[in-house]
Every structure is written in structure tokens, then in C-alpha cells.
């Protein structure tokens, strides 16, 4: 495990894409809870250095949120900022 800030990332037990498949089945592919789970998964991928996977998860979360929420909703801004931050990393 690797400590990062106030939480720990385990390479073997965290960030399972099957969890997103479960959200998709339970709530649908365009559900706010699915978008939140994608955003959280993207943050874990980012922390682990998996930039391509993080970008894909942030982008999907952002697409869902834009479809469901008002354009000025703070959740859209947070996910967009997360994606921009990822893109600014060296």
C-alpha cells in the first residue's frame, strides 16, 4: 500500500472497474451516483499514475453530470477542474 494524504491506495483491492459496472446495472449509465463513483474512481487512477484511465473516467463522469445537472452546478465544476488538473500534470 502507498499512503497519500489522509487515505491509502491499495493496488490490489481498490478501483475495480466492476464496481462501475454494478452502478451501471443498478442505476443506469446516466445516473448521478454513477457519475460520482466514476469521479472517485478517476481520482484513484490519478493517484496511482494511471492517467489514461483517470482521464476516461473523469470524462465520462463529466458527460453524465452535464446531461443531468444545470450548467452552473458545482459538481460539474469540480469534475471539470479534476480533469483540467490531470491534464496539467507532467
Secondary structure, DSSP 8 states (H G I E B T S, - for coil): -EEETTEEE-TTTS--HHHHHHHHHHH-TT-HHHHHHHHHHHHHHHHTT-HHHHHHHHHHHHHHHHHHS-TT-HHHHHHHHHHHHHHH--
